[in-house]
Amino acid sequence: KKRNYESREAKDIEYKSRPFTDRDLKYWKVLGLDKTDLDFFNVKSVKYLINEKGEVRKRFRYDELGFVYDIWDKCKLYQPEAPRSFKFRNICPGDDYKYYQGYQQLTGEPDTLIITKSMKDTMVFWKFYNKILGIPVDVIAPHAESINLSTKFVAGVKKKYKRIICVSDFDLAGVDDAISLMYGI
């Protein structure tokens, strides 16, 4: 069942970034993404996380993967190899579409918008269509498949784009998401 999404995470995520390691870049290269793409989407490699007292809470080893997606004044932490319950930490408000993943990169110029489910998917679709195929598209992703898109957002994208393509996982949550998006859009 769809629900309004509110971040249940910490109120803030403080971090110190580092230059991308060779392992970081290898991880993203498998998806066809390079440093230029990561910079365009404001992805940072994390050196350590800092608690509210300014103390180091977690230090990432050189070979450990940890990334932050900076979205305006908020961010989402992504640890690909962490257990499922620690893989993501998010402080972006789910009910505010300007914090959707990829929103900062929207140009509004293409006539096609792809709505997908994750920042990784957003980056891969964007690169594949815009850079490899040369077909201009805008791509965004809410922070969870269970987020209801606001009526204001839906009205805005209907006016701006001729085609809206919804791409979700082929599992129960993804199919439910795609059906809900189709009827909402």
N, CA, C and O of each residue as an XYZ file, in Angstrom:
740
protein
N       0.843     -1.184      0.000
C       0.000      0.000      0.000
C       0.885      1.243      0.000
O       1.904      1.294      0.688
N       0.478      2.247     -0.785
C       1.231      3.494     -0.861
C       1.059      4.273      0.438
O       0.039      4.160      1.117
N       2.060      5.055      0.765
C       1.963      5.879      1.965
C       2.721      7.172      1.719
O       3.588      7.249      0.849
N       2.383      8.169      2.491
C       3.180      9.383      2.448
C       4.484      9.086      3.168
O       4.493      8.455      4.224
N       5.561      9.538      2.600
C       6.875      9.185      3.105
C       7.464     10.331      3.902
O       7.493     11.471      3.438
N       7.915     10.039      5.060
C       8.675     10.991      5.841
C       9.959     10.299      6.241
O       9.956      9.122      6.603
N      11.050     11.028      6.175
C      12.323     10.440      6.544
C      12.291     10.021      8.010
O      11.960     10.820      8.886
N      12.635      8.765      8.267
C      12.690      8.261      9.643
C      14.136      8.240     10.138
O      14.445      7.659     11.179
N      14.994      8.871      9.387
C      16.415      8.836      9.692
C      16.788      9.948     10.668
O      15.933     10.669     11.182
N      18.082     10.061     10.902
C      18.602     11.129     11.743
C      18.229     12.480     11.141
O      17.953     12.580      9.946
N      18.225     13.500     11.965
C      17.880     14.827     11.482
C      18.947     15.394     10.560
O      18.657     16.269      9.744
N      20.167     14.911     10.676
C      21.247     15.419      9.850
C      22.282     14.322      9.618
O      22.435     13.412     10.433
N      22.979     14.422      8.510
C      24.103     13.529      8.224
C      25.293     14.433      7.957
O      25.329     15.155      6.961
N      26.245     14.388      8.837
C      27.482     15.151      8.655
C      28.554     14.183      8.189
O      28.659     13.069      8.703
N      29.346     14.604      7.220
C      30.382     13.727      6.681
C      31.562     14.537      6.179
O      31.455     15.740      5.943
N      32.665     13.875      6.022
C      33.852     14.425      5.375
C      34.069     13.582      4.130
O      34.155     12.357      4.213
N      34.155     14.227      2.990
C      34.353     13.472      1.754
C      35.853     13.295      1.489
O      36.702     13.896      2.146
N      36.133     12.461      0.517
C      37.503     12.203      0.085
C      37.480     12.093     -1.440
O      36.409     11.932     -2.025
N      38.628     12.176     -2.085
C      38.645     11.920     -3.532
C      38.189     10.475     -3.778
O      38.407      9.598     -2.943
N      37.557     10.241     -4.926
C      37.129      8.886     -5.255
C      38.340      7.956     -5.274
O      39.384      8.287     -5.836
N      38.185      6.790     -4.653
C      39.246      5.783     -4.673
C      39.129      4.971     -5.964
O      38.119      5.056     -6.664
N      40.152      4.191     -6.276
C      40.094      3.311     -7.447
C      38.908      2.355     -7.322
O      38.218      2.077     -8.302
N      38.681      1.858     -6.112
C      37.569      0.917     -5.893
C      36.220      1.604     -6.096
O      35.303      1.010     -6.664
N      36.092      2.850     -5.636
C      34.868      3.624     -5.875
C      34.580      3.698     -7.371
O      33.472      3.402     -7.820
N      35.588      4.093     -8.126
C      35.400      4.289     -9.564
C      35.120      2.973    -10.287
O      34.363      2.946    -11.257
N      35.733      1.873     -9.812
C      35.427      0.553    -10.391
C      33.970      0.182    -10.138
O      33.300     -0.352    -11.022
N      33.481      0.464     -8.934
C      32.084      0.173     -8.592
C      31.144      0.875     -9.581
O      30.236      0.243    -10.124
N      31.353      2.156     -9.815
C      30.476      2.922    -10.690
C      30.697      2.579    -12.161
O      29.766      2.668    -12.961
N      31.913      2.190    -12.526
C      32.212      1.860    -13.926
C      31.374      0.675    -14.410
O      30.993      0.623    -15.579
N      31.085     -0.276    -13.516
C      30.246     -1.422    -13.865
C      28.874     -0.937    -14.365
O      28.245     -1.597    -15.192
N      28.419      0.207    -13.864
C      27.138      0.782    -14.274
C      27.293      1.754    -15.446
O      26.323      2.378    -15.875
N      28.512      1.875    -15.955
C      28.758      2.773    -17.087
C      28.949      4.220    -16.680
O      28.869      5.115    -17.522
N      29.202      4.464    -15.399
C      29.340      5.826    -14.893
C      30.793      6.139    -14.561
O      31.526      5.283    -14.065
N      31.200      7.369    -14.836
C      32.573      7.784    -14.535
C      32.550      8.996    -13.597
O      31.485      9.442    -13.172
N      33.723      9.514    -13.287
C      33.831     10.619    -12.335
C      33.044     11.847    -12.789
O      32.446     12.538    -11.964
N      33.038     12.119    -14.077
C      32.273     13.264    -14.599
C      30.789     13.108    -14.295
O      30.128     14.070    -13.904
N      30.268     11.901    -14.473
C      28.854     11.635    -14.165
C      28.588     11.789    -12.675
O      27.588     12.388    -12.278
N      29.479     11.250    -11.850
C      29.302     11.338    -10.392
C      29.321     12.790     -9.940
O      28.527     13.190     -9.088
N      30.226     13.579    -10.507
C      30.278     15.002    -10.166
C      28.994     15.717    -10.591
O      28.479     16.554     -9.850
N      28.478     15.394    -11.774
C      27.256     16.019    -12.275
C      26.084     15.761    -11.332
O      25.240     16.633    -11.131
N      26.035     14.559    -10.753
C      24.944     14.193     -9.842
C      25.291     14.436     -8.371
O      24.577     13.962     -7.487
N      26.372     15.163     -8.097
C      26.764     15.533     -6.734
C      26.985     14.324     -5.827
O      26.594     14.333     -4.660
N      27.612     13.289     -6.372
C      27.941     12.097     -5.591
C      29.329     12.297     -5.006
O      30.253     12.715     -5.703
N      29.469     11.997     -3.724
C      30.754     12.133     -3.034
C      31.144     10.797     -2.410
O      30.283     10.028     -1.982
N      32.437     10.529     -2.363
C      32.954      9.379     -1.622
C      33.132      9.822     -0.174
O      33.629     10.919      0.083
N      32.731      8.981      0.765
C      32.759      9.359      2.177
C      34.028      8.852      2.846
O      34.374      7.675      2.742
N      34.713      9.755      3.533
C      35.885      9.393      4.330
C      35.442      9.001      5.740
O      35.860      7.968      6.262
N      34.594      9.833      6.352
C      34.014      9.475      7.638
C      32.734     10.243      7.921
O      32.483     11.312      7.365
N      31.935      9.660      8.806
C      30.699     10.280      9.278
C      30.982     10.938     10.616
O      31.779     10.442     11.412
N      30.323     12.052     10.851
C      30.565     12.842     12.056
C      29.258     12.944     12.838
O      28.200     13.167     12.250
N      29.324     12.781     14.167
C      28.110     12.909     14.980
C      27.841     14.382     15.288
O      28.607     15.260     14.892
N      26.729     14.641     16.009
C      26.326     16.014     16.306
C      27.315     16.764     17.195
O      27.258     17.990     17.279
N      28.215     16.050     17.855
C      29.238     16.699     18.698
C      30.520     16.988     17.909
O      31.488     17.515     18.457
N      30.516     16.636     16.611
C      31.700     16.870     15.787
C      32.728     15.751     15.870
O      33.839     15.889     15.359
N      32.368     14.649     16.508
C      33.274     13.509     16.649
C      33.074     12.534     15.491
O      31.979     12.411     14.943
N      34.152     11.847     15.135
C      34.057     10.847     14.069
C      33.241      9.669     14.585
O      33.605      9.039     15.578
N      32.150      9.379     13.916
C      31.257      8.281     14.283
C      31.622      7.001     13.543
O      31.535      5.902     14.092
N      32.033      7.162     12.284
C      32.424      6.009     11.484
C      33.494      6.453     10.502
O      33.355      7.475      9.830
N      34.557      5.675     10.430
C      35.642      5.942      9.482
C      35.583      4.877      8.389
O      35.568      3.682      8.684
N      35.549      5.305      7.142
C      35.525      4.377      6.015
C      36.953      4.024      5.613
O      37.769      4.897      5.319
N      37.233      2.718      5.608
C      38.541      2.258      5.146
C      38.710      2.627      3.677
O      37.723      2.898      2.993
N      39.928      2.641      3.190
C      40.202      3.011      1.801
C      39.447      2.113      0.823
O      38.997      2.565     -0.229
N      39.316      0.835      1.183
C      38.655     -0.108      0.265
C      37.156     -0.280      0.559
O      36.503     -1.125     -0.052
N      36.612      0.513      1.484
C      35.198      0.411      1.851
C      34.378      1.426      1.049
O      34.757      2.590      0.920
N      33.252      0.962      0.516
C      32.406      1.826     -0.305
C      31.396      2.577      0.553
O      30.641      1.970      1.314
N      31.387      3.887      0.427
C      30.421      4.748      1.084
C      30.269      6.018      0.262
O      31.256      6.685     -0.050
N      29.032      6.349     -0.088
C      28.787      7.501     -0.942
C      27.678      8.359     -0.363
O      26.791      7.867      0.334
N      27.740      9.639     -0.658
C      26.677     10.562     -0.297
C      26.178     11.201     -1.580
O      26.962     11.645     -2.419
N      24.842     11.238     -1.717
C      24.200     11.972     -2.799
C      23.779     13.312     -2.204
O      22.845     13.360     -1.403
N      24.440     14.386     -2.576
C      24.048     15.712     -2.099
C      22.888     16.219     -2.931
O      22.981     16.294     -4.156
N      21.785     16.570     -2.264
C      20.605     17.090     -2.937
C      20.221     18.373     -2.215
O      19.665     18.345     -1.117
N      20.526     19.489     -2.848
C      20.363     20.809     -2.248
C      21.082     20.857     -0.906
O      22.295     20.651     -0.849
N      20.352     21.126      0.179
C      20.963     21.224      1.502
C      20.796     19.942      2.316
O      21.047     19.943      3.521
N      20.380     18.854      1.678
C      20.183     17.556      2.338
C      21.050     16.517      1.636
O      21.721     16.818      0.648
N      21.029     15.310      2.150
C      21.803     14.258      1.488
C      21.246     12.876      1.836
O      20.448     12.698      2.757
N      21.712     11.922      1.053
C      21.360     10.528      1.260
C      22.667      9.748      1.267
O      23.478      9.877      0.350
N      22.868      8.944      2.295
C      24.061      8.108      2.420
C      23.770      6.745      1.820
O      22.730      6.147      2.096
N      24.690      6.256      1.000
C      24.539      4.950      0.353
C      25.799      4.134      0.608
O      26.899      4.520      0.212
N      25.616      2.984      1.286
C      26.711      2.054      1.571
C      26.379      0.728      0.892
O      25.710     -0.116      1.488
N      26.838      0.529     -0.355
C      26.421     -0.632     -1.148
C      26.665     -1.991     -0.508
O      25.907     -2.929     -0.754
N      27.704     -2.114      0.305
C      28.053     -3.418      0.866
C      27.580     -3.613      2.302
O      27.846     -4.650      2.911
N      26.892     -2.639      2.832
C      26.401     -2.736      4.210
C      25.174     -3.647      4.260
O      24.510     -3.848      3.243
N      24.868     -4.200      5.439
C      23.615     -4.959      5.576
C      22.433     -4.076      5.184
O      22.494     -2.851      5.293
N      21.374     -4.709      4.734
C      20.210     -3.994      4.196
C      19.732     -2.855      5.101
O      19.394     -1.781      4.603
N      19.697     -3.067      6.402
C      19.174     -2.048      7.317
C      20.109     -0.849      7.464
O      19.697      0.183      7.993
N      21.365     -0.962      7.006
C      22.318      0.146      7.102
C      22.730      0.679      5.734
O      23.545      1.598      5.646
N      22.172      0.109      4.667
C      22.587      0.460      3.305
C      22.321      1.931      2.987
O      23.143      2.581      2.341
N      21.179      2.461      3.434
C      20.806      3.846      3.156
C      20.518      4.597      4.441
O      19.962      4.037      5.386
N      20.893      5.850      4.473
C      20.470      6.794      5.502
C      20.061      8.038      4.727
O      20.791      8.504      3.853
N      18.899      8.566      5.051
C      18.335      9.610      4.231
C      17.784     10.724      5.100
O      17.060     10.456      6.059
N      18.111     11.967      4.783
C      17.506     13.096      5.494
C      16.710     13.985      4.535
O      16.289     15.077      4.915
N      16.501     13.533      3.308
C      15.717     14.295      2.336
C      14.232     14.089      2.606
O      13.786     12.951      2.749
N      13.466     15.164      2.676
C      12.025     15.004      2.898
C      11.374     14.321      1.699
O      11.479     14.809      0.573
N      10.718     13.220      1.930
C      10.122     12.439      0.860
C       8.914     13.083      0.229
O       8.566     12.761     -0.908
N       8.263     13.992      0.942
C       7.054     14.608      0.406
C       7.338     15.906     -0.341
O       6.401     16.570     -0.785
N       8.595     16.283     -0.490
C       8.978     17.506     -1.206
C       9.705     17.110     -2.481
O      10.856     16.678     -2.429
N       9.047     17.254     -3.624
C       9.585     16.739     -4.883
C      10.899     17.386     -5.290
O      11.645     16.791     -6.067
N      11.215     18.581     -4.798
C      12.497     19.176     -5.198
C      13.678     18.406     -4.605
O      14.823     18.620     -5.004
N      13.402     17.509     -3.653
C      14.448     16.651     -3.102
C      14.476     15.275     -3.770
O      15.250     14.411     -3.359
N      13.642     15.057     -4.797
C      13.714     13.791     -5.527
C      15.116     13.664     -6.128
O      15.733     14.653     -6.524
N      15.582     12.464     -6.183
C      16.906     12.186     -6.735
C      16.902     12.527     -8.224
O      16.066     12.027     -8.977
N      17.832     13.373     -8.644
C      17.909     13.813    -10.028
C      17.174     15.118    -10.300
O      17.281     15.662    -11.399
N      16.428     15.632     -9.321
C      15.656     16.860     -9.541
C      16.562     18.044     -9.882
O      16.223     18.854    -10.745
N      17.707     18.149     -9.213
C      18.634     19.255     -9.472
C      19.148     19.240    -10.912
O      19.530     20.284    -11.440
N      19.162     18.082    -11.544
C      19.703     17.963    -12.887
C      18.634     18.125    -13.973
O      18.960     18.105    -15.160
N      17.372     18.283    -13.589
C      16.311     18.454    -14.580
C      16.535     19.747    -15.353
O      16.848     20.788    -14.774
N      16.371     19.665    -16.659
C      16.491     20.859    -17.488
C      15.126     21.335    -17.956
O      14.944     22.521    -18.230
N      14.164     20.420    -18.050
C      12.852     20.779    -18.560
C      12.832     20.935    -20.065
O      11.782     21.203    -20.649
N      13.988     20.768    -20.702
C      14.073     20.919    -22.156
C      13.581     19.687    -22.919
O      12.856     19.842    -23.901
N      13.947     18.467    -22.505
C      13.446     17.298    -23.238
C      11.933     17.173    -23.107
O      11.331     17.746    -22.199
N      11.324     16.420    -24.019
C       9.876     16.204    -23.911
C       9.551     14.895    -23.206
O       8.385     14.511    -23.115
N      10.591     14.199    -22.700
C      10.395     12.923    -22.011
C      10.973     12.989    -20.596
O      12.084     13.474    -20.381
N      10.194     12.490    -19.647
C      10.637     12.356    -18.258
C      10.547     10.885    -17.884
O       9.517     10.246    -18.096
N      11.628     10.352    -17.329
C      11.629      8.999    -16.789
C      11.576      9.119    -15.271
O      12.387      9.826    -14.672
N      10.624      8.430    -14.652
C      10.535      8.361    -13.194
C      10.919      6.942    -12.812
O      10.250      5.983    -13.198
N      11.987      6.814    -12.060
C      12.490      5.492    -11.681
C      12.571      5.393    -10.167
O      11.901      6.156     -9.471
N      13.375      4.474     -9.638
C      13.288      4.176     -8.208
C      14.525      4.486     -7.377
O      14.465      4.398     -6.150
N      15.645      4.846     -8.002
C      16.848      5.075     -7.200
C      17.781      6.056     -7.890
O      17.647      6.316     -9.086
N      18.716      6.593     -7.143
C      19.701      7.495     -7.723
C      20.567      6.766     -8.739
O      20.899      7.322     -9.786
N      20.939      5.512     -8.435
C      21.727      4.748     -9.408
C      20.975      4.635    -10.724
O      21.548      4.877    -11.787
N      19.703      4.272    -10.669
C      18.903      4.156    -11.893
C      18.785      5.503    -12.597
O      18.868      5.576    -13.823
N      18.595      6.559    -11.831
C      18.505      7.905    -12.406
C      19.772      8.215    -13.200
O      19.700      8.678    -14.339
N      20.921      7.960    -12.598
C      22.188      8.262    -13.269
C      22.393      7.398    -14.510
O      22.842      7.894    -15.543
N      22.070      6.115    -14.414
C      22.268      5.193    -15.545
C      21.336      5.558    -16.710
O      21.785      5.630    -17.854
N      20.053      5.787    -16.433
C      19.130      6.186    -17.500
C      19.580      7.496    -18.141
O      19.588      7.622    -19.365
N      19.953      8.466    -17.314
C      20.388      9.762    -17.827
C      21.592      9.600    -18.757
O      21.610     10.143    -19.861
N      22.592      8.853    -18.303
C      23.801      8.663    -19.114
C      23.474      7.916    -20.406
O      23.904      8.322    -21.485
N      22.711      6.823    -20.297
C      22.408      5.995    -21.469
C      21.672      6.799    -22.539
O      22.055      6.789    -23.709
N      20.617      7.490    -22.130
C      19.830      8.223    -23.125
C      20.542      9.485    -23.615
O      20.672      9.689    -24.822
N      20.999     10.326    -22.699
C      21.562     11.617    -23.081
C      22.942     11.518    -23.714
O      23.219     12.193    -24.706
N      23.805     10.689    -23.152
C      25.198     10.658    -23.610
C      25.487      9.554    -24.622
O      26.254      9.764    -25.561
N      24.892      8.397    -24.445
C      25.207      7.278    -25.341
C      24.301      7.289    -26.571
O      24.789      7.214    -27.699
N      22.979      7.382    -26.361
C      22.044      7.381    -27.488
C      21.832      8.769    -28.090
O      21.396      8.895    -29.235
N      22.141      9.805    -27.317
C      21.917     11.162    -27.803
C      20.449     11.552    -27.842
O      20.058     12.442    -28.597
N      19.636     10.885    -27.027
C      18.207     11.193    -26.931
C      17.996     11.964    -25.624
O      18.169     11.396    -24.546
N      17.630     13.237    -25.701
C      17.497     14.014    -24.460
C      16.295     13.574    -23.621
O      15.162     13.541    -24.100
N      16.567     13.241    -22.368
C      15.525     12.907    -21.396
C      15.900     13.516    -20.052
O      17.076     13.740    -19.766
N      14.901     13.779    -19.245
C      15.101     14.120    -17.843
C      14.745     12.873    -17.042
O      13.872     12.103    -17.443
N      15.423     12.673    -15.906
C      15.204     11.470    -15.097
C      15.185     11.857    -13.624
O      16.034     12.621    -13.165
N      14.213     11.328    -12.888
C      14.147     11.547    -11.437
C      13.729     10.262    -10.741
O      13.260      9.315    -11.372
N      13.912     10.253     -9.414
C      13.467      9.133     -8.588
C      13.089      9.650     -7.203
O      13.895     10.312     -6.549
N      11.864      9.351     -6.750
C      11.556      9.617     -5.340
C      12.477      8.746     -4.465
O      13.187      7.887     -4.988
N      12.472      8.954     -3.182
C      13.387      8.230     -2.295
C      12.925      6.831     -1.919
O      13.649      6.107     -1.236
N      11.741      6.441     -2.350
C      11.248      5.088     -2.098
C      10.118      4.797     -3.075
O       9.411      5.704     -3.514
N       9.958      3.531     -3.406
C       8.875      3.149     -4.312
C       7.503      3.387     -3.683
O       6.497      3.439     -4.390
N       7.461      3.528     -2.384
C       6.178      3.684     -1.695
C       5.728      5.136     -1.579
O       4.687      5.403     -0.978
N       6.478      6.075     -2.134
C       6.110      7.491     -2.019
C       4.979      7.834     -2.984
O       5.025      7.479     -4.162
N       3.979      8.517     -2.480
C       2.932      9.063     -3.338
C       3.443     10.362     -3.936
O       3.905     11.241     -3.207
N       3.367     10.494     -5.247
C       3.768     11.737     -5.892
C       2.706     12.793     -5.592
O       1.507     12.522     -5.670
N       3.160     13.994     -5.251
C       2.199     15.052     -4.900
C       1.405     15.476     -6.136
O       1.895     15.383     -7.261
N       0.191     15.937     -5.916
C      -0.647     16.390     -7.035
C      -0.007     17.595     -7.719
O      -0.122     17.744     -8.936
N       0.656     18.448     -6.964
C       1.348     19.612     -7.546
C       2.455     19.146     -8.483
O       2.611     19.680     -9.581
N       3.222     18.151     -8.051
C       4.297     17.617     -8.886
C       3.730     16.986    -10.154
O       4.213     17.253    -11.254
N       2.710     16.152    -10.001
C       2.104     15.464    -11.151
C       1.556     16.489    -12.147
O       1.767     16.352    -13.352
N       0.863     17.502    -11.659
C       0.323     18.542    -12.544
C       1.450     19.249    -13.295
O       1.328     19.537    -14.485
N       2.537     19.522    -12.595
C       3.674     20.201    -13.222
C       4.336     19.380    -14.311
O       4.645     19.905    -15.381
N       4.561     18.090    -14.054
C       5.227     17.262    -15.074
C       4.299     16.986    -16.250
O       4.771     16.837    -17.377
N       3.004     16.915    -16.020
C       2.061     16.714    -17.129
C       2.084     17.904    -18.089
O       1.936     17.731    -19.299
N       2.269     19.105    -17.551
C       2.340     20.303    -18.389
C       3.670     20.380    -19.143
O       3.721     20.830    -20.288
N       4.730     19.939    -18.491
C       6.078     20.136    -19.019
C       6.514     19.059    -20.011
O       7.250     19.356    -20.952
N       6.072     17.814    -19.818
C       6.584     16.699    -20.623
C       5.471     16.061    -21.457
O       4.346     15.885    -20.990
N       5.812     15.719    -22.703
C       4.869     15.010    -23.580
C       4.773     13.543    -23.191
O       3.698     12.945    -23.246
N       5.917     12.960    -22.792
C       5.971     11.542    -22.425
C       6.529     11.409    -21.017
O       7.534     12.026    -20.665
N       5.857     10.592    -20.225
C       6.338     10.272    -18.878
C       6.419      8.755    -18.798
O       5.418      8.055    -18.955
N       7.618      8.264    -18.554
C       7.860      6.825    -18.504
C       8.185      6.450    -17.062
O       9.083      7.031    -16.452
N       7.458      5.485    -16.521
C       7.691      5.016    -15.156
C       8.399      3.667    -15.218
O       7.904      2.729    -15.842
N       9.555      3.574    -14.572
C      10.346      2.347    -14.577
C      10.582      1.915    -13.131
O      11.251      2.608    -12.365
N      10.027      0.770    -12.774
C      10.189      0.226    -11.427
C      10.707     -1.198    -11.521
O      10.793     -1.764    -12.610
N      11.050     -1.773    -10.381
C      11.475     -3.172    -10.341
C      10.303     -4.080    -10.684
O       9.142     -3.724    -10.486
N      10.628     -5.258    -11.202
C       9.585     -6.236    -11.502
C       9.416     -7.163    -10.295
O       9.704     -8.359    -10.350
N       8.943     -6.564     -9.213
C       8.571     -7.308     -8.011
C       7.256     -6.700     -7.528
O       6.751     -5.755     -8.135
N       6.709     -7.224     -6.462
C       5.399     -6.757     -6.003
C       5.384     -5.256     -5.736
O       4.470     -4.558     -6.175
N       6.389     -4.756     -5.021
C       6.433     -3.320     -4.718
C       6.590     -2.497     -5.989
O       5.947     -1.458     -6.142
N       7.437     -2.953     -6.895
C       7.669     -2.229     -8.133
C       6.457     -2.203     -9.045
O       6.147     -1.169     -9.636
N       5.767     -3.330     -9.166
C       4.564     -3.392    -10.006
C       3.477     -2.501     -9.408
O       2.796     -1.777    -10.133
N       3.318     -2.557     -8.087
C       2.345     -1.703     -7.403
C       2.689     -0.235     -7.638
O       1.804      0.581     -7.897
N       3.973      0.096     -7.549
C       4.442      1.449     -7.783
C       4.126      1.906     -9.200
O       3.605      3.004     -9.399
N       4.439      1.071    -10.186
C       4.202      1.428    -11.586
C       2.708      1.659    -11.862
O       2.338      2.609    -12.551
N       1.870      0.791    -11.323
C       0.424      0.947    -11.514
C      -0.057      2.240    -10.868
O      -0.830      2.984    -11.473
N       0.389      2.513     -9.652
C      -0.006      3.732     -8.967
C       0.462      4.968     -9.726
O      -0.277      5.946     -9.844
N       1.696      4.925    -10.244
C       2.203      6.057    -11.011
C       1.409      6.270    -12.290
O       1.101      7.403    -12.657
N       1.080      5.174    -12.965
C       0.321      5.295    -14.219
C      -1.029      5.972    -13.977
O      -1.445      6.841    -14.743
N      -1.702      5.565    -12.909
C      -3.006      6.155    -12.642
C      -2.890      7.566    -12.068
O      -3.780      8.394    -12.261
N      -1.799      7.834    -11.367
C      -1.580      9.177    -10.815
C      -1.142     10.157    -11.875
O      -1.393     11.357    -11.762
N      -0.486      9.652    -12.909
C       0.020     10.527    -13.973
C      -0.845     10.334    -15.180
O      -0.616     10.966    -16.211
